[in-house]
Amino acid sequence: MEEVLKFFLEYKDMIFIITLSVFLGIEVISHVPAVLHTPLMSGSNAIHGVVIIGAIIVMGHAESTLSLILGFVAVILGTLNVVGGFVVTDRMLEMFKKKKK
């Protein structure tokens, strides 16, 4: 128990910043209109490409089979997230196109 209290006292500034960031993020996201929510989320999923590059770099430096497998899983999941973000964006944009008569 003393170790937990020591940890909180040592990192109280960082814990405060993280807690404040969580509440601020919830407040900002809750005020985004529904029309903008899907394109914003799919765009942020596209940023996941950075995670893919990081996972590829980690896989290149992998020394054990476990780290290689975890890196491969990270690449697969990151790729699915990026592709899903672009698919959602495409579907959203299709909704705004004029229909042919």
Secondary structure as GFF3:
##gff-version 3
##sequence-region A 1 101
A	DSSP	alpha_helix	2	10	.	.	.	ID=ss1
A	DSSP	alpha_helix	12	30	.	.	.	ID=ss2
A	DSSP	alpha_helix	34	46	.	.	.	ID=ss3
A	DSSP	alpha_helix	49	60	.	.	.	ID=ss4
A	DSSP	alpha_helix	65	95	.	.	.	ID=ss5
###
